[in-house]
Amino acid sequence: MGNIQRGLSAVLVAGALAGCGASGGASGSAAEKSAGSGAASSPEATPSASGVTLGAKGSACELPVTFQTAARWKAEAVEAPKDATDDALGSLLRQGPVTGVCEIDAKPAGHIGFLRVYRGEPGSADARTVLKGFLAAEKGVSEERYKTFTAGGTTGVEVSYRVKVELLDEVKTERALAVVTPGGPVVLHLGGLDDEEHKAMLPAFDLAERTLRVTG
């Protein structure tokens, strides 16, 4: 599992978040809603009712993008403590080229999982390179399937993949997408407790992808 998955769990226990166990993204096409080898395809996703627009100034998480969250999902900013003694905690929030800055909890909507947002520093890397770096920082990844998408005039890249969770001795599907903004790359990641929860939360990921807009 990636640093953010282990790190956020530890942070939550310590009560150090400003605001999950499993990490977690999804394509809008039926073909991309396959859970991968050894897992059944998900049923056609029911469009998710929208909640709030996240990312704008004054929202729970201020970002260089905006997107709509699913109804009843709760967003909270993630901040590493500024005390120098907690530098290790900050490193736990990083995964490859990006750092976790926001998580949107599905529990209020009846699911077990999070849609997480990561940010990176401005640079020359494109969205695919950012995603590859993101996955390279996570152990047990296989069956990666990349594709491009366009939303609000912005082209990004998404990936569906399988990951082995050593602690639970199981393999499950996760998804992520990336866009590059003037303020740095942004990654949205959807996991879930297991494949069933992941499939149930796919409409929320699709909603975020469809409504994604670069703002800065």
Backbone as ProteinMPNN parsed JSONL, in Angstrom:
{"seq_chain_A": "MGNIQRGLSAVLVAGALAGCGASGGASGSAAEKSAGSGAASSPEATPSASGVTLGAKGSACELPVTFQTAARWKAEAVEAPKDATDDALGSLLRQGPVTGVCEIDAKPAGHIGFLRVYRGEPGSADARTVLKGFLAAEKGVSEERYKTFTAGGTTGVEVSYRVKVELLDEVKTERALAVVTPGGPVVLHLGGLDDEEHKAMLPAFDLAERTLRVTG", "coords_chain_A": {"N_chain_A": [[0.841, -1.188, 0.0], [0.366, 2.341, -0.549], [2.254, 5.225, 0.636], [0.474, 7.233, 1.545], [-1.826, 5.821, 2.262], [-1.012, 4.261, 4.444], [-0.019, 6.301, 5.992], [-2.141, 8.191, 6.434], [-3.909, 6.727, 7.965], [-2.423, 6.395, 10.302], [-2.164, 9.045, 11.004], [-4.806, 9.799, 11.475], [-5.396, 8.277, 13.723], [-3.702, 9.497, 15.507], [-4.86, 11.929, 15.69], [-4.048, 14.11, 14.206], [-4.826, 15.236, 11.826], [-6.059, 17.89, 9.79], [-8.515, 17.884, 8.916], [-7.274, 6.616, 4.728], [-7.605, 3.726, 5.386], [-7.58, 2.065, 2.892], [-6.382, 2.738, -0.39], [-7.323, 4.635, -3.307], [-9.777, 5.464, -8.465], [-11.961, 6.385, -11.589], [-13.12, 5.458, -14.75], [-15.414, 6.947, -17.072], [-16.516, 5.238, -18.893], [-18.168, 2.167, -19.699], [-16.502, 0.02, -20.243], [-14.183, 0.581, -18.828], [-14.957, 0.106, -16.288], [-14.391, -2.377, -15.44], [-13.328, -4.694, -13.024], [-10.933, -5.809, -13.325], [-8.613, -8.571, -13.88], [-9.859, -11.602, -12.631], [-11.887, -10.444, -11.199], [-15.308, -9.546, -11.077], [-17.145, -7.728, -13.606], [-18.416, -4.458, -13.011], [-21.846, -3.46, -12.419], [-23.782, -1.304, -14.6], [-23.062, 1.971, -13.817], [-24.896, 4.019, -11.6], [-25.692, 7.373, -12.068], [-24.179, 9.722, -9.899], [-25.618, 11.687, -7.36], [-24.978, 15.132, -6.977], [-22.963, 16.865, -4.561], [-21.266, 19.212, -3.091], [-19.262, 21.858, -4.583], [-15.887, 21.464, -4.764], [-12.657, 22.807, -4.015], [-12.583, 25.497, -4.718], [-11.847, 28.821, -3.472], [-12.427, 29.16, -0.047], [-13.762, 26.774, 0.158], [-13.807, 23.419, 1.586], [-11.376, 22.264, 0.878], [-8.921, 23.966, -0.658], [-7.858, 24.217, -3.944], [-5.964, 23.917, -7.069], [-7.802, 23.154, -8.895], [-11.31, 22.597, -9.525], [-14.106, 20.56, -8.582], [-17.095, 18.555, -8.464], [-18.364, 17.058, -5.559], [-19.777, 13.92, -4.468], [-23.131, 13.562, -3.211], [-23.468, 13.925, 0.277], [-20.919, 12.993, 0.827], [-18.061, 13.739, 2.767], [-15.75, 16.309, 2.875], [-12.401, 17.005, 3.9], [-9.55, 18.943, 4.691], [-6.13, 17.915, 4.517], [-3.321, 18.176, 6.455], [0.098, 18.263, 7.077], [1.684, 18.283, 10.256], [3.357, 21.267, 11.357], [5.494, 21.3, 13.055], [8.915, 20.665, 13.416], [9.677, 18.216, 14.41], [7.877, 16.492, 13.426], [8.425, 15.839, 10.821], [8.657, 13.326, 9.647], [6.062, 12.486, 9.575], [4.996, 14.121, 7.629], [6.285, 13.037, 5.419], [4.962, 10.664, 5.175], [2.611, 11.388, 4.029], [3.211, 11.779, 1.434], [3.192, 10.499, -1.885], [5.044, 9.266, -4.27], [5.405, 11.708, -6.745], [3.646, 13.487, -5.605], [1.648, 14.955, -2.913], [-0.61, 14.171, -0.306], [-3.438, 16.182, 0.183], [-6.112, 16.479, 0.669], [-9.055, 14.753, 1.675], [-11.994, 12.972, 0.867], [-14.571, 11.705, 2.503], [-16.462, 8.754, 2.294], [-18.12, 7.588, 4.118], [-20.376, 8.979, 5.357], [-22.197, 8.708, 3.299], [-22.714, 6.08, 3.293], [-20.74, 4.277, 2.491], [-17.53, 2.568, 2.533], [-14.674, 4.054, 2.287], [-12.495, 6.38, 0.534], [-12.246, 9.321, -1.481], [-9.378, 10.691, -2.523], [-7.248, 13.557, -2.667], [-4.31, 14.709, -4.176], [-1.439, 16.83, -4.417], [1.203, 18.25, -6.41], [4.444, 19.785, -6.977], [4.88, 22.509, -9.299], [6.064, 21.7, -12.586], [7.73, 20.021, -15.344], [6.634, 17.578, -15.96], [4.246, 15.46, -17.557], [0.712, 14.479, -17.355], [0.469, 11.653, -17.503], [3.036, 10.788, -16.806], [3.138, 11.714, -14.181], [1.132, 10.1, -13.004], [2.283, 7.574, -13.36], [4.504, 7.817, -11.712], [3.18, 8.061, -9.3], [1.945, 5.529, -9.014], [4.244, 3.977, -8.974], [5.22, 4.37, -6.48], [3.766, 2.769, -4.873], [3.338, -0.44, -3.492], [2.875, -3.71, -4.914], [1.333, -3.304, -7.248], [-0.48, -4.01, -10.226], [-1.635, -4.854, -13.587], [-2.165, -2.348, -14.815], [-4.089, 0.067, -16.506], [-4.177, 2.589, -18.693], [-5.772, 5.625, -19.792], [-6.811, 8.463, -21.706], [-8.688, 11.43, -20.872], [-11.113, 14.047, -21.287], [-12.17, 17.004, -19.801], [-14.013, 19.877, -19.268], [-12.44, 21.267, -21.124], [-9.897, 20.556, -20.445], [-7.334, 18.164, -20.74], [-6.667, 15.068, -19.338], [-5.215, 12.184, -17.661], [-6.195, 8.924, -16.79], [-6.103, 6.006, -14.675], [-6.708, 2.572, -14.205], [-6.222, -0.022, -11.944], [-4.884, -2.986, -10.347], [-4.202, -3.893, -6.977], [-2.236, -5.443, -4.526], [-3.079, -6.06, -1.241], [-1.194, -6.486, 1.343], [-1.588, -6.756, 4.113], [-4.195, -7.667, 4.34], [-4.128, -9.776, 2.682], [-5.234, -9.835, 0.037], [-6.378, -8.934, -3.275], [-7.288, -5.989, -4.916], [-9.237, -3.55, -6.793], [-8.261, -0.298, -7.845], [-8.462, 3.208, -8.66], [-7.227, 6.089, -10.384], [-6.714, 9.513, -11.328], [-5.062, 12.086, -13.198], [-4.251, 15.52, -13.648], [-2.515, 18.266, -15.111], [-1.704, 21.394, -13.843], [-1.181, 24.997, -13.783], [-0.466, 25.467, -11.17], [0.724, 23.159, -10.406], [0.758, 19.491, -10.585], [-2.273, 17.58, -10.127], [-3.716, 14.878, -8.473], [-6.401, 12.638, -8.309], [-7.717, 10.059, -6.372], [-9.231, 6.925, -5.958], [-10.159, 4.385, -3.772], [-11.228, 2.031, -1.645], [-12.748, -0.294, 0.639], [-12.908, -2.885, -0.404], [-13.399, -4.684, -3.537], [-16.165, -4.603, -3.961], [-17.044, -2.35, -2.494], [-15.532, -0.454, -3.831], [-16.657, -0.477, -6.432], [-19.206, 0.437, -5.811], [-18.673, 3.055, -5.21], [-17.79, 4.188, -7.546], [-19.484, 5.94, -9.141], [-19.173, 8.394, -7.796], [-16.519, 9.027, -8.299], [-16.62, 9.228, -11.079], [-18.297, 11.458, -11.288], [-16.67, 13.471, -10.176], [-14.628, 13.471, -12.092], [-16.011, 14.198, -14.478], [-16.794, 16.787, -13.876], [-14.503, 18.166, -13.42], [-12.41, 20.983, -13.367], [-9.777, 23.085, -14.328], [-8.369, 25.645, -12.453], [-6.233, 27.169, -11.616]], "CA_chain_A": [[0.0, 0.0, 0.0], [1.161, 3.543, -0.668], [2.542, 5.977, 1.856], [-0.689, 7.973, 2.045], [-2.768, 4.901, 2.897], [-0.51, 3.956, 5.773], [0.191, 7.537, 6.742], [-3.374, 8.822, 6.888], [-4.46, 5.938, 9.062], [-1.669, 6.743, 11.499], [-2.479, 10.43, 11.361], [-6.152, 9.834, 12.046], [-5.312, 7.752, 15.08], [-3.014, 10.487, 16.331], [-5.659, 13.142, 15.75], [-3.24, 15.203, 13.679], [-5.324, 15.729, 10.559], [-6.875, 19.102, 9.804], [-9.894, 17.538, 8.547], [-7.987, 5.422, 5.094], [-6.829, 2.528, 5.212], [-7.357, 1.637, 1.528], [-6.267, 3.816, -1.342], [-8.24, 4.5, -4.356], [-10.204, 6.303, -9.484], [-12.74, 5.564, -12.474], [-13.473, 5.963, -16.052], [-16.842, 7.09, -17.302], [-16.979, 4.245, -19.847], [-18.497, 0.876, -19.103], [-15.35, -0.872, -20.376], [-13.196, 0.867, -17.8], [-15.472, -0.249, -14.977], [-14.006, -3.741, -15.12], [-12.507, -4.774, -11.817], [-9.644, -6.409, -13.653], [-8.562, -10.022, -13.917], [-10.269, -12.277, -11.415], [-12.967, -9.739, -10.538], [-16.447, -9.384, -11.965], [-17.399, -6.375, -14.061], [-19.431, -3.79, -12.211], [-23.037, -3.124, -13.159], [-23.757, 0.059, -15.098], [-23.088, 2.87, -12.665], [-25.968, 5.006, -11.495], [-25.095, 8.69, -11.871], [-24.173, 10.136, -8.501], [-26.154, 13.006, -7.051], [-23.867, 15.991, -6.593], [-22.996, 17.493, -3.253], [-20.74, 20.571, -3.148], [-18.114, 22.066, -5.443], [-14.684, 21.502, -3.936], [-11.457, 23.339, -4.627], [-12.613, 26.954, -4.788], [-11.496, 29.529, -2.253], [-13.481, 29.073, 0.947], [-14.264, 25.406, 0.276], [-13.075, 22.631, 2.582], [-10.019, 22.061, 0.365], [-8.627, 24.906, -1.731], [-7.026, 23.501, -4.898], [-5.883, 24.558, -8.383], [-8.904, 22.618, -9.69], [-12.581, 22.423, -8.825], [-14.928, 19.446, -9.037], [-18.24, 18.306, -7.597], [-18.346, 15.85, -4.744], [-21.056, 13.223, -4.403], [-23.974, 13.971, -2.087], [-23.215, 13.414, 1.622], [-19.51, 12.735, 1.078], [-17.53, 14.833, 3.582], [-14.37, 16.664, 2.534], [-11.571, 17.654, 4.908], [-8.164, 19.163, 4.287], [-5.098, 17.118, 5.188], [-2.138, 19.0, 6.632], [1.154, 17.713, 7.928], [2.05, 19.217, 11.326], [4.463, 22.13, 10.993], [6.605, 21.083, 13.977], [10.013, 19.96, 12.747], [9.783, 16.844, 14.908], [6.887, 15.682, 12.728], [8.767, 15.754, 9.408], [8.387, 11.963, 9.178], [4.633, 12.407, 9.295], [4.809, 14.735, 6.333], [6.742, 12.113, 4.384], [3.946, 9.621, 5.018], [1.537, 11.907, 3.196], [3.674, 11.845, 0.055], [3.218, 9.286, -2.699], [5.712, 9.61, -5.511], [5.611, 13.135, -6.988], [2.556, 14.301, -5.054], [1.399, 14.864, -1.471], [-2.02, 14.211, 0.038], [-3.879, 17.462, 0.73], [-7.55, 16.501, 0.924], [-9.745, 13.477, 1.537], [-13.452, 13.075, 0.873], [-14.985, 10.478, 3.175], [-17.721, 8.21, 1.798], [-18.933, 6.965, 5.181], [-21.698, 9.593, 5.535], [-23.061, 8.25, 2.219], [-22.946, 4.653, 3.48], [-19.689, 3.453, 1.902], [-16.267, 2.543, 3.263], [-13.603, 4.437, 1.386], [-12.216, 7.804, 0.386], [-11.688, 9.932, -2.678], [-8.302, 11.517, -1.989], [-6.653, 14.514, -3.591], [-2.885, 14.937, -3.98], [-0.859, 17.914, -5.214], [2.64, 18.253, -6.578], [5.048, 21.061, -7.329], [4.903, 22.762, -10.749], [7.224, 21.143, -13.268], [7.556, 19.708, -16.764], [6.045, 16.241, -16.123], [2.861, 15.423, -18.014], [-0.196, 13.764, -16.454], [0.788, 10.216, -17.491], [4.262, 10.613, -16.035], [2.764, 11.902, -12.774], [0.425, 8.902, -12.554], [3.229, 6.459, -13.282], [5.272, 8.023, -10.496], [2.266, 7.805, -8.191], [1.815, 4.083, -8.868], [5.548, 3.385, -8.672], [5.462, 4.505, -5.045], [2.891, 1.841, -4.17], [3.73, -1.83, -3.684], [1.877, -4.698, -5.298], [0.477, -2.823, -8.335], [-0.447, -4.781, -11.462], [-2.751, -4.694, -14.519], [-2.455, -0.936, -15.039], [-4.706, 0.413, -17.789], [-4.236, 4.042, -18.794], [-6.533, 6.217, -20.887], [-6.958, 9.906, -21.58], [-10.053, 11.945, -20.773], [-11.207, 15.497, -21.406], [-13.232, 17.599, -18.996], [-13.895, 21.321, -19.174], [-11.361, 21.757, -21.962], [-8.612, 20.064, -19.941], [-7.071, 16.75, -20.993], [-5.942, 14.392, -18.276], [-5.007, 10.745, -17.82], [-6.662, 8.121, -15.666], [-5.586, 4.649, -14.667], [-7.358, 1.549, -13.393], [-5.193, -1.018, -11.65], [-5.095, -3.904, -9.229], [-3.148, -3.758, -5.982], [-2.282, -6.464, -3.477], [-3.036, -5.533, 0.124], [-0.504, -7.532, 2.087], [-2.161, -6.918, 5.445], [-5.445, -8.418, 4.22], [-3.879, -10.882, 1.763], [-6.211, -9.813, -1.04], [-6.104, -8.018, -4.377], [-8.474, -5.204, -5.203], [-9.123, -2.545, -7.839], [-8.225, 1.114, -7.487], [-8.402, 4.094, -9.816], [-6.683, 7.424, -10.135], [-6.585, 10.368, -12.501], [-4.151, 13.206, -12.994], [-4.212, 16.646, -14.572], [-1.433, 19.202, -14.83], [-2.184, 22.765, -13.745], [-0.088, 25.94, -13.528], [-0.086, 25.354, -9.771], [1.286, 21.838, -10.158], [-0.133, 18.374, -10.902], [-3.281, 17.162, -9.157], [-4.142, 13.487, -8.613], [-7.561, 12.168, -7.55], [-7.521, 8.62, -6.203], [-10.346, 6.232, -5.317], [-9.907, 2.999, -3.385], [-12.37, 1.351, -1.066], [-12.405, -1.435, 1.474], [-12.758, -4.053, -1.266], [-13.926, -4.43, -4.877], [-17.587, -4.255, -3.893], [-17.143, -0.951, -2.09], [-14.96, 0.36, -4.91], [-17.669, -0.351, -7.491], [-20.32, 1.257, -5.322], [-18.242, 4.446, -5.147], [-17.361, 4.664, -8.853], [-20.203, 7.124, -9.613], [-18.602, 9.599, -7.195], [-15.299, 9.307, -9.048], [-17.051, 9.691, -12.399], [-18.808, 12.814, -11.12], [-15.513, 14.355, -10.002], [-13.939, 13.556, -13.376], [-16.826, 14.954, -15.443], [-16.94, 18.19, -13.483], [-13.178, 18.701, -13.102], [-12.029, 22.196, -14.074], [-8.528, 23.696, -13.861], [-8.626, 27.049, -12.079], [-5.022, 27.921, -11.331]], "C_chain_A": [[0.877, 1.238, 0.0], [1.344, 4.252, 0.648], [1.306, 6.647, 2.422], [-1.672, 7.065, 2.758], [-2.313, 4.559, 4.298], [-0.458, 5.213, 6.626], [-1.086, 8.142, 7.258], [-4.02, 8.03, 8.018], [-3.757, 6.29, 10.363], [-2.008, 8.149, 11.96], [-3.844, 10.531, 12.013], [-6.145, 9.343, 13.483], [-4.692, 8.781, 16.005], [-3.803, 11.775, 16.478], [-4.947, 14.344, 15.172], [-3.711, 15.718, 12.336], [-6.118, 17.008, 10.745], [-8.296, 18.743, 9.411], [-10.74, 17.24, 9.796], [-7.16, 4.279, 4.714], [-6.575, 2.223, 3.769], [-7.254, 2.838, 0.624], [-7.295, 3.685, -2.426], [-8.395, 5.465, -5.438], [-11.001, 5.621, -10.533], [-13.071, 6.238, -13.76], [-14.959, 6.092, -16.183], [-17.368, 6.028, -18.235], [-17.225, 2.925, -19.15], [-17.302, -0.063, -19.157], [-14.345, -0.654, -19.273], [-13.694, 0.533, -16.402], [-15.258, -1.718, -14.661], [-13.132, -3.74, -13.893], [-11.165, -5.422, -12.087], [-9.722, -7.923, -13.606], [-8.957, -10.618, -12.587], [-11.372, -11.568, -10.671], [-14.068, -9.499, -11.547], [-16.582, -7.943, -12.389], [-18.51, -5.767, -13.231], [-20.667, -3.56, -13.048], [-22.918, -1.686, -13.642], [-23.963, 1.012, -13.936], [-24.274, 3.813, -12.733], [-25.328, 6.362, -11.267], [-25.233, 9.143, -10.424], [-24.758, 11.529, -8.35], [-25.026, 13.878, -6.532], [-24.079, 16.592, -5.216], [-22.553, 18.938, -3.361], [-19.613, 20.639, -4.165], [-16.898, 22.286, -4.559], [-13.537, 22.121, -4.714], [-11.406, 24.847, -4.677], [-12.215, 27.57, -3.452], [-12.684, 29.505, -1.303], [-14.091, 27.701, 1.083], [-13.395, 24.631, 1.257], [-11.633, 22.4, 2.17], [-9.814, 23.011, -0.805], [-7.561, 24.304, -2.639], [-6.897, 24.296, -6.197], [-6.876, 23.964, -9.389], [-10.178, 22.705, -8.858], [-13.277, 21.185, -9.389], [-16.061, 19.252, -8.039], [-18.043, 17.009, -6.826], [-19.72, 15.195, -4.795], [-21.815, 13.658, -3.153], [-23.59, 13.203, -0.825], [-21.768, 12.99, 1.855], [-18.917, 13.946, 1.787], [-16.054, 15.072, 3.29], [-13.674, 17.356, 3.694], [-10.153, 17.813, 4.375], [-7.239, 18.286, 5.11], [-3.848, 17.992, 5.269], [-1.134, 18.28, 7.529], [1.472, 18.725, 9.015], [3.3, 19.996, 10.964], [5.669, 21.966, 11.924], [7.681, 20.242, 13.302], [10.127, 18.511, 13.192], [8.818, 15.919, 14.177], [7.156, 15.589, 11.23], [8.45, 14.375, 8.839], [6.922, 11.795, 8.829], [4.33, 13.013, 7.934], [5.217, 13.796, 5.211], [5.726, 11.0, 4.152], [2.8, 10.083, 4.125], [1.921, 11.961, 1.721], [3.572, 10.483, -0.61], [3.795, 9.648, -4.056], [5.865, 11.119, -5.632], [4.584, 14.05, -6.339], [2.37, 14.033, -3.564], [-0.092, 14.979, -1.201], [-2.406, 15.522, 0.706], [-5.36, 17.481, 1.1], [-8.093, 15.076, 0.829], [-11.237, 13.688, 1.697], [-13.982, 11.719, 1.321], [-16.357, 10.032, 2.687], [-18.619, 7.671, 2.901], [-20.287, 7.639, 5.404], [-22.708, 9.175, 4.459], [-23.273, 6.737, 2.265], [-21.913, 3.736, 2.857], [-18.418, 3.535, 2.734], [-15.14, 2.827, 2.292], [-13.479, 5.938, 1.293], [-11.894, 8.128, -1.068], [-10.643, 10.909, -2.168], [-7.703, 12.389, -3.077], [-5.199, 14.745, -3.187], [-2.444, 16.099, -4.871], [0.648, 17.749, -5.312], [3.139, 19.642, -6.908], [5.005, 21.256, -8.847], [6.183, 22.223, -11.378], [6.879, 20.804, -14.703], [6.872, 18.361, -17.004], [4.608, 16.338, -16.61], [2.031, 14.526, -17.099], [0.126, 12.273, -16.379], [2.037, 9.94, -16.658], [3.991, 10.755, -14.541], [2.077, 10.652, -12.237], [1.366, 7.713, -12.424], [4.105, 6.588, -12.039], [4.46, 7.737, -9.253], [2.141, 6.305, -7.936], [3.133, 3.421, -8.494], [5.859, 3.437, -7.187], [4.584, 3.566, -4.22], [3.275, 0.41, -4.499], [2.557, -2.667, -4.183], [0.953, -4.294, -6.415], [0.639, -3.702, -9.566], [-1.647, -4.401, -12.332], [-3.149, -3.228, -14.731], [-3.041, -0.732, -16.444], [-4.917, 1.919, -17.825], [-5.155, 4.464, -19.943], [-6.627, 7.716, -20.649], [-8.428, 10.266, -21.435], [-9.99, 13.459, -20.94], [-12.394, 15.981, -20.598], [-13.0, 19.097, -18.916], [-12.757, 21.891, -19.985], [-9.982, 21.309, -21.527], [-8.48, 18.577, -20.231], [-6.234, 16.182, -19.857], [-5.784, 12.918, -18.592], [-5.532, 10.045, -16.579], [-6.113, 6.71, -15.783], [-6.444, 3.79, -13.748], [-6.316, 0.468, -13.16], [-5.614, -1.911, -10.493], [-3.929, -3.733, -8.259], [-3.34, -4.837, -4.917], [-2.124, -5.8, -2.123], [-2.456, -6.625, 1.011], [-1.167, -7.815, 3.428], [-3.409, -7.781, 5.423], [-5.302, -9.633, 3.32], [-4.963, -10.973, 0.695], [-5.78, -8.813, -2.098], [-7.385, -7.278, -4.705], [-8.174, -4.137, -6.245], [-9.077, -1.142, -7.253], [-8.141, 1.935, -8.763], [-7.817, 5.433, -9.413], [-6.705, 8.199, -11.441], [-5.644, 11.508, -12.158], [-4.368, 14.263, -14.056], [-3.045, 17.531, -14.151], [-2.002, 20.612, -14.863], [-0.99, 23.7, -13.569], [0.408, 25.879, -12.082], [0.511, 24.018, -9.405], [0.294, 20.734, -10.491], [-1.091, 18.067, -9.757], [-3.678, 15.726, -9.477], [-5.367, 13.245, -7.745], [-7.486, 10.646, -7.534], [-8.697, 8.017, -5.441], [-9.962, 4.801, -5.013], [-11.191, 2.349, -2.915], [-11.916, 0.148, -0.272], [-12.115, -2.679, 0.649], [-13.353, -3.705, -2.622], [-15.385, -4.007, -4.844], [-17.774, -2.788, -3.503], [-16.602, -0.03, -3.186], [-15.996, 0.588, -6.015], [-18.809, 0.561, -7.066], [-19.964, 2.74, -5.314], [-17.813, 5.016, -6.492], [-18.158, 5.882, -9.356], [-19.671, 8.429, -9.029], [-17.315, 10.0, -7.905], [-15.637, 9.855, -10.434], [-17.541, 11.135, -12.338], [-17.659, 13.808, -10.991], [-14.785, 14.541, -11.333], [-14.708, 14.414, -14.375], [-16.851, 16.437, -15.142], [-15.608, 18.874, -13.183], [-12.853, 19.91, -13.99], [-10.724, 22.73, -13.477], [-8.774, 25.172, -13.623], [-7.354, 27.847, -11.817], [-3.81, 27.029, -11.198]], "O_chain_A": [[2.005, 1.201, 0.491], [0.692, 3.938, 1.643], [1.096, 6.64, 3.635], [-2.29, 7.469, 3.743], [-3.111, 4.561, 5.236], [-0.8, 5.203, 7.809], [-1.134, 8.574, 8.41], [-4.613, 8.612, 8.927], [-4.399, 6.464, 11.399], [-2.125, 8.411, 13.157], [-4.022, 11.262, 12.987], [-6.801, 9.917, 14.352], [-5.108, 8.921, 17.156], [-3.458, 12.624, 17.299], [-5.199, 15.475, 15.586], [-3.047, 16.572, 11.751], [-6.783, 17.18, 11.766], [-9.191, 19.533, 9.713], [-11.926, 16.93, 9.679], [-6.269, 4.105, 3.883], [-5.405, 2.12, 3.401], [-7.941, 3.839, 0.825], [-8.057, 2.719, -2.455], [-9.227, 5.271, -6.324], [-10.909, 4.395, -10.582], [-13.275, 7.451, -13.825], [-15.704, 5.414, -15.475], [-18.585, 5.909, -18.372], [-16.586, 2.599, -18.149], [-17.095, -0.857, -18.239], [-13.711, -1.607, -18.82], [-12.947, 0.659, -15.432], [-15.862, -2.253, -13.731], [-12.277, -2.867, -13.74], [-10.348, -5.567, -11.178], [-10.778, -8.49, -13.324], [-8.463, -10.204, -11.539], [-11.775, -12.029, -9.603], [-13.804, -9.275, -12.728], [-16.196, -7.032, -11.656], [-19.431, -6.46, -12.8], [-20.567, -3.47, -14.272], [-22.07, -0.933, -13.165], [-24.916, 0.879, -13.168], [-24.61, 4.337, -13.795], [-24.5, 6.504, -10.366], [-26.282, 8.967, -9.805], [-24.434, 12.438, -9.115], [-24.204, 13.423, -5.737], [-25.206, 16.798, -4.767], [-23.361, 19.809, -3.685], [-19.069, 19.611, -4.567], [-16.881, 23.18, -3.714], [-13.456, 21.974, -5.934], [-10.323, 25.432, -4.678], [-12.246, 26.9, -2.421], [-13.812, 29.794, -1.701], [-14.859, 27.459, 2.013], [-12.364, 25.131, 1.707], [-10.751, 22.344, 3.027], [-10.47, 22.87, -1.838], [-6.487, 23.924, -2.173], [-7.644, 25.251, -6.408], [-6.797, 24.239, -10.586], [-10.127, 22.868, -7.639], [-13.058, 20.814, -10.542], [-15.992, 19.728, -6.907], [-17.611, 15.997, -7.378], [-20.711, 15.845, -5.127], [-21.214, 14.071, -2.161], [-23.409, 11.986, -0.857], [-21.415, 12.653, 2.986], [-19.246, 15.079, 1.434], [-15.22, 14.178, 3.433], [-14.267, 18.183, 4.386], [-9.627, 16.93, 3.696], [-7.533, 17.957, 6.259], [-3.375, 18.493, 4.249], [-1.479, 17.763, 8.592], [1.526, 19.922, 8.732], [4.208, 19.454, 10.334], [6.757, 22.447, 11.607], [7.379, 19.22, 12.686], [10.618, 17.668, 12.442], [8.923, 14.698, 14.291], [6.249, 15.299, 10.45], [8.026, 14.258, 7.689], [6.572, 11.057, 7.907], [3.512, 12.489, 7.177], [4.569, 13.76, 4.165], [5.64, 10.456, 3.051], [2.1, 9.262, 3.533], [1.066, 12.162, 0.859], [3.828, 9.451, 0.009], [3.123, 10.258, -4.887], [6.398, 11.756, -4.724], [4.649, 15.268, -6.507], [2.857, 13.039, -3.024], [-0.768, 15.806, -1.812], [-1.778, 15.932, 1.682], [-5.815, 18.404, 1.776], [-7.64, 14.289, -0.002], [-11.69, 14.467, 2.536], [-13.858, 10.72, 0.613], [-17.302, 10.821, 2.665], [-19.772, 7.329, 2.64], [-21.274, 6.937, 5.623], [-23.918, 9.271, 4.665], [-23.929, 6.172, 1.389], [-22.165, 2.54, 2.703], [-18.246, 4.452, 3.538], [-14.704, 1.94, 1.558], [-14.255, 6.679, 1.895], [-11.338, 7.301, -1.791], [-10.977, 11.856, -1.455], [-7.657, 12.012, -4.248], [-4.893, 14.951, -2.012], [-3.008, 16.322, -5.942], [1.288, 17.186, -4.423], [2.349, 20.568, -7.096], [5.083, 20.284, -9.598], [7.255, 22.282, -10.775], [5.854, 21.246, -15.222], [6.56, 18.035, -18.149], [3.841, 17.182, -16.147], [2.562, 13.893, -16.186], [0.062, 11.687, -15.299], [2.085, 8.974, -15.897], [4.543, 10.012, -13.731], [2.397, 10.19, -11.142], [1.255, 6.932, -11.479], [4.413, 5.591, -11.386], [4.986, 7.23, -8.263], [2.219, 5.855, -6.793], [3.145, 2.418, -7.779], [6.66, 2.649, -6.686], [4.658, 3.574, -2.992], [3.512, 0.081, -5.661], [1.397, -2.364, -3.905], [-0.126, -4.872, -6.545], [1.752, -4.095, -9.915], [-2.561, -3.714, -11.876], [-4.335, -2.912, -14.818], [-2.548, -1.285, -17.427], [-5.735, 2.459, -17.079], [-5.294, 3.75, -20.936], [-6.532, 8.177, -19.512], [-9.307, 9.498, -21.828], [-8.938, 14.071, -20.757], [-13.492, 15.433, -20.699], [-11.915, 19.541, -18.539], [-12.159, 22.892, -19.591], [-8.991, 21.648, -22.175], [-9.415, 17.812, -19.992], [-5.217, 16.757, -19.47], [-6.173, 12.459, -19.666], [-5.338, 10.513, -15.457], [-5.708, 6.276, -16.862], [-6.849, 4.215, -12.666], [-5.601, 0.086, -14.087], [-6.568, -1.625, -9.768], [-2.803, -3.461, -8.675], [-4.457, -5.103, -4.472], [-1.162, -5.07, -1.883], [-3.15, -7.572, 1.381], [-1.293, -8.97, 3.834], [-3.666, -8.537, 6.36], [-6.229, -10.434, 3.199], [-5.54, -12.037, 0.469], [-4.929, -7.956, -1.856], [-8.455, -7.884, -4.765], [-7.014, -3.853, -6.546], [-9.773, -0.839, -6.283], [-7.789, 1.416, -9.822], [-7.902, 5.851, -8.258], [-6.714, 7.614, -12.525], [-5.452, 11.851, -10.992], [-4.635, 13.951, -15.217], [-2.642, 17.542, -12.988], [-2.702, 20.981, -15.806], [0.104, 23.243, -13.238], [1.563, 26.2, -11.803], [0.781, 23.756, -8.233], [-0.894, 21.007, -10.663], [-0.772, 18.264, -8.585], [-3.947, 15.4, -10.633], [-5.373, 13.609, -6.569], [-7.223, 10.021, -8.561], [-9.107, 8.537, -4.404], [-9.492, 4.08, -5.892], [-12.122, 2.143, -3.694], [-10.82, -0.369, -0.487], [-11.195, -3.438, 0.956], [-13.768, -2.568, -2.845], [-15.798, -3.144, -5.618], [-18.569, -2.073, -4.114], [-17.153, 1.043, -3.434], [-16.185, 1.715, -6.474], [-19.314, 1.356, -7.859], [-20.849, 3.591, -5.402], [-17.501, 6.204, -6.583], [-17.562, 6.782, -9.948], [-19.711, 9.464, -9.695], [-17.053, 11.189, -8.091], [-15.025, 10.814, -10.903], [-17.242, 11.938, -13.222], [-17.673, 14.865, -11.624], [-14.373, 15.653, -11.662], [-14.121, 15.264, -15.045], [-16.922, 17.257, -16.058], [-15.581, 20.024, -12.744], [-13.006, 19.856, -15.21], [-10.588, 22.815, -12.256], [-9.318, 25.869, -14.479], [-7.393, 29.078, -11.798], [-2.706, 27.519, -10.957]]}, "name": "protein", "num_of_chains": 1, "seq": "MGNIQRGLSAVLVAGALAGCGASGGASGSAAEKSAGSGAASSPEATPSASGVTLGAKGSACELPVTFQTAARWKAEAVEAPKDATDDALGSLLRQGPVTGVCEIDAKPAGHIGFLRVYRGEPGSADARTVLKGFLAAEKGVSEERYKTFTAGGTTGVEVSYRVKVELLDEVKTERALAVVTPGGPVVLHLGGLDDEEHKAMLPAFDLAERTLRVTG"}
